[in-house]
Every structure is written in C-alpha cells, then in structure tokens.
C-alpha cells in the first residue's frame, strides 16, 4: 500500500490514477476477438472458452435441465438469502416506476413523456474467481420490472464447462431463461453481433475486468448501447476520529479482494485512526482466503492523511469513486458536498457489502472516474423515454406565429410552411 501524509494538492492528480493496461494492447486484443466472433460465431466462443477459461464446452446454451437442477444444488440457507435480497432490490427499483404526467405548455398544446422498455438486453455476469450471482439480481430485476421482452445472460463456464449453480438458480428466480456459457470480451462480441445460439441485443449491461470494459466501449461502434463503463471495483473511505478502524479495514479489503486490478483509497483526518486502520488491514488480510488478490490490489491503493473532512471530500470528488463510505460522526452535513460518487454509504454501520448484496440499491456502478458523468444502473437504464405532443386547432393558433418566426429566422421555410398551411386552411374555413 502507498502511504501519504498531507500531500500537496498539486500531486493529487497522480494519487487518483487507476491501474490500467496499455490502451494499445487492449484495443488490439478486443478487435481480434470481435472479428473472430463475427466470422465464426459459436465456434469462436467454444475456442475462446478453451483458451481463456480452460473449459471444454460443446453447447454454448445452458440447457433447461441444468437450470432446473440448480435449485437442488444450492443450499436452503443461500436460497433464502437470495430471496430476501431479491425482495429488497425489487422494492427499491419498483419505486422508480414513474407516472405519466401530461403538461399543457400553452393553451391547447399538451406534452408528455412515456417509458418504453428496451426490447432486447444482454446482461454480463462475471464468473472466474468470483461468480457474481448477486449481479443477476441487480440486472435482471430492473429489466423485468421495465418490461424487457428478451433478456440474454452470458457468464463464463468453469473448467468443467459448467455455470455456477447459484448464478443459474438466481437467474431462474428472476425469470431469465436464455443463459449462455461464454465470458469476457467474447461474450460482449456475441451479444453485439449475435451467433447461431446467442441473439443480438440492443443494450449490454454488467461489470467486468478491463477486457470486458474495453469490449463494451468497442461494441458501441456497431450501434449497441451500454449501461456504463463499469470495470474493476473500487472504494474510497473517509474517516474521522470516531471511525472504527476494524470496520474501515474490512470495507477496504472487501473491494481489494475482487481482483488485483481493484483499487481502494483510505482518507482520514485523525492520525491515530489512520495508523490503526493500516494495522487492521494488514492483520485482516492474513485471514482472507483471497489474500493474494487483495495483496496485489493494495499495491495500487492509497492511504492518505489529510487536514480536514472538507479537503477529503474535495479529493473524493476529484477521484469520483464507485463506492464512497463516510465513516463520520456528522455525516448528514457533508452529504450536499458529495458531487461525484456511484453509491454512498453513511456511518459506521453502513458497510459497502450491504449495497453489494441486499439493501436494495444497485451495485452496478460507474468506476474509473466515470461517476463524474454516469449514474449507476436503475430502472431508467432499461427504458427509453419517448415524448408525445398533441396540438389542438386552438393550440396551433396560439403557438403558430412563434414557430413561423423561428423557422424563418433559421432559413427553414418548409418548417414554416408546415405551420402556415394549417393556419391558412383554418382561416379560409372561417
């Protein structure tokens, strides 16, 4: 871990850098993967499963039998936990359903907006070292609530060519039936072009490593939308003198264990809490089953001592973290100062893991500084908003002159005529 005490603001730009692969290397790999999937379809996916996941897979599509059997292979305790999380996530996202509100902007001119579900969506579920069945809940629930007609799920197989049973059970619970054994950039490519087995989609959702993020960025060249650039996990914790070092360390390590390219940032204004948190992190790290990954992550992570909470918030807004934890006594007064963050956790007992699993908020969030201009996934992510307007005769008469003047000023006389011809016809009738 990298420790800094009261760093000058002119070096903050160095402290907020994320660990990344060289863009040229990534682009070359992604372009090659997309080309092969576009040309060879399912066979390319089978080949990539063998190359990247060491998995022999004959059929890309998960069978109905595999989905049905998953229920018997997941413990009752885990099923109950998933069901409770599903209930909370559904409750929070259902609250985002908006009512249609018609507005009369001018007498006789009515405007409104309606939601329409994106018909075909693809959800990418990371597998590998951590099969994220929780991400199925975060993406499939709002997709179902929005009314998406077709939900395609792609996730990498294990070395035996199987999908994690908790992922399959959660998908079944959420009504997702089209599940495919492919991961990484090749899964994004498959949903971009479509293959013999995998349908092409209109928008792709889900977090992943830098290859998945790069693939999602690249798929936009082919007219496919994405939720956001959601890459390696990150958390920033701000702690004052009343913070509990053991809690802070646990939160930092909860993100560090995601992978070696994850990053955690700890900011404190209290040197005692600062030093104790570093010690706690070192002690807790020894007990983690995934401590090798967490160790690598900590090499790219920062522990920074600052003068004031306002200064810490200024640093945080510059960094724009995926997850922000305020381990502060009077956190309420600092909420208005938070400008850039994916999701915020307030107080000593609001652990980041709550948002990852079961509090109800979505854990698919912008990373790598994209919280400056992206929101996390919500119900809105799965819908388009279409505007409508209805002008009565009276409405056009009230607004017509304004439109004619503006159109003529722009030199668009056909636009003007579309109004004039209606007004003239109405005047002739009179």
Secondary structure as GFF3:
##gff-version 3
##sequence-region A 1 430
A	DSSP	beta_strand	2	5	.	.	.	ID=ss1
A	DSSP	three_ten_helix	9	11	.	.	.	ID=ss2
A	DSSP	alpha_helix	12	15	.	.	.	ID=ss3
A	DSSP	alpha_helix	23	40	.	.	.	ID=ss4
A	DSSP	alpha_helix	42	53	.	.	.	ID=ss5
A	DSSP	alpha_helix	64	73	.	.	.	ID=ss6
A	DSSP	alpha_helix	76	94	.	.	.	ID=ss7
A	DSSP	beta_strand	103	106	.	.	.	ID=ss8
A	DSSP	beta_strand	109	117	.	.	.	ID=ss9
A	DSSP	beta_strand	120	125	.	.	.	ID=ss10
A	DSSP	alpha_helix	133	146	.	.	.	ID=ss11
A	DSSP	beta_strand	150	155	.	.	.	ID=ss12
A	DSSP	alpha_helix	165	173	.	.	.	ID=ss13
A	DSSP	beta_strand	178	181	.	.	.	ID=ss14
A	DSSP	alpha_helix	184	193	.	.	.	ID=ss15
A	DSSP	beta_strand	203	205	.	.	.	ID=ss16
A	DSSP	alpha_helix	210	219	.	.	.	ID=ss17
A	DSSP	three_ten_helix	220	222	.	.	.	ID=ss18
A	DSSP	beta_strand	225	226	.	.	.	ID=ss19
A	DSSP	beta_strand	234	239	.	.	.	ID=ss20
A	DSSP	alpha_helix	245	256	.	.	.	ID=ss21
A	DSSP	beta_strand	263	268	.	.	.	ID=ss22
A	DSSP	alpha_helix	271	287	.	.	.	ID=ss23
A	DSSP	alpha_helix	291	299	.	.	.	ID=ss24
A	DSSP	beta_strand	302	305	.	.	.	ID=ss25
A	DSSP	alpha_helix	309	319	.	.	.	ID=ss26
A	DSSP	beta_strand	321	327	.	.	.	ID=ss27
A	DSSP	three_ten_helix	331	337	.	.	.	ID=ss28
A	DSSP	beta_strand	341	346	.	.	.	ID=ss29
A	DSSP	alpha_helix	352	357	.	.	.	ID=ss30
A	DSSP	three_ten_helix	370	372	.	.	.	ID=ss31
A	DSSP	three_ten_helix	379	382	.	.	.	ID=ss32
A	DSSP	beta_strand	383	391	.	.	.	ID=ss33
A	DSSP	alpha_helix	393	409	.	.	.	ID=ss34
A	DSSP	alpha_helix	413	429	.	.	.	ID=ss35
###
